[in-house]
Amino acid sequence: SMIESIVKNLWEVVVPQGKTRVPSGLGTKANGKLKASEWHSLFATHLPLAAIENFIGDYQLFARGESSKFNLALLNNFVTLVECTHITGSRTTTSSDSACFGQVYQEYTSTSKEIPEDLKILPNHYYTLHTPAQM
C-alpha cells in the first residue's frame, strides 16, 4: 500500500545533523505520542521527502503530465498541508502569513474532497479554520 511504502521511505530519508530524526518506533504503541518538535519535523521535513516518490509515481509519466489524477490530487493535498505546517511552525508570523495560511488551508480542504471517500472531517479540521485569527 502507499502508506506502507511511505513509512518504509521514512527510514531512508537522510537529514542534516541537528535535525530531529524520525523516532525509531514511529507508529507503534511502544513509541507513545510524538512531541511537538517530532510532529513538526515529520511534516516539515521527513514526510515530504518520503512521500514525493509515491505521489509522483513514474517520473517519466509525471514529466509528460500523464501521472494519474488521483496521484496529482494526493500531491496537491499533501503540499498544502506541508505549507500550512511551515507557516504555523515559523518563529514569527505576519498578517500576510495569516492570510496565506487561510488561503492555503482552504485549498487543503478543497483538495481533500478529491481523495478517498473514507476521509473523515474531524473537529480539528474545523478548529484549524480559526488559526489565521490567532496568528
N, C-alpha and C positions, 0 to 999 in steps of 0.2 A: 504494500500500500504506500501511498505518498507520505503519510505520516511516519511510517517505519523508515522510509528512505531518508526523510529529513532528519530524524533522530540519529540515524547512522551517520549522516553527513556532519552532524553537530560535533562529533568526536574528531573529525578530520579538519575542522577549521583551525587554522593557525592564527593566533593573535599576538600582538606585540607584548613584550614583557611589561608588567604593570597593569594590563587589562584584566578585569575579572574573568576567570575561566569558568567554563560550564561545570557545575557541581558534578562530581563523579557519579552520583546516584540519581541523576535527574529523572523524574518520572516514577520513582519508586517510593514506597512508604518509608523505607529506611532513611531516605534523604530528608523527609519532612518538608516544611514550607520553605520557599525561596525568600531570601532577604530582598529588600527593595533594590539594592545595588545589583543583585543577581538577576532580578527581573529586567532591570534596565539594560544590563549587559546582554541578556538573552535577546531582547527585542531590538536593541540598537546595533548590535554587532553580530552575534552568533547566528541567529535565525535568518537574517537577510543573506548572509554568506552561504549558509547551509541549504536554504530553500530555493535559491535562484535557479539552480540546475533543474529542480523538479518542475518549476513553473514554466520555464522556457522549453524544456524537453529537448528535442533535437535542434541544436543550434542552427543548422543549415535551413531547416524549415522556418525557424523563428526569423532569421535574417531575411528570408524571402517574404515574410509576412504571412506564412502559411501555418503558423502554430495554431493549435486548437483554440476555439473561442473560450472554452472552459478554462484552459491554462492561462490565457490572457486575462480573463476575469479574475482568477485567483491572484495573479501577479499584481494587477491594479489594486485589488482589495488589500493585499498584503503591504504593498508600497505605501498606501495611505496610512495604514496602521503604524508602520515604521516611522513615517513622517510625523505623525502625532506624538510618538514616543520621543523623537528628537526635540520637538518643540517643548513638550512638558518637562523633559529632562534637562533643559537648559538652566544654568545657574540664575540667569536673569531673563526676563521677558519684557517685551514692549507691547504697546497697544496693537501694533501691526502683527506681532506674533500671535496675539489673542485672536485677531480677525482671521489670520491664516489658519490657525487651529480650527476655528469654527467652520471655515470653508472645507478644509481637508477632512474633518470629521463627517461633514455632510456627504462628501464623496465616498468616504468609507461606508456609511450606512446605505448609500445608493448602490455601491458595487457589491455590498453584502447580499442584495436581492438577486444578483446574477449567479450566485453559487448555491450549493446544495439546499434542497428544500428542508432538510432536517435542522437547519440553522435556527437556533432559538434566540429571540431578542430577550435579553436579561435586564434586570434593573440597572446594572452598571452601565449598560448602553444608554439608558435614559439619563442617568446621573452625569455622564460624560458630556451631554449636551449643554450642561451648565458650566463646564470648565472654562470657557472663554471669559465669562463674567468674573471668575475667581482669579484670573491671571493678573 
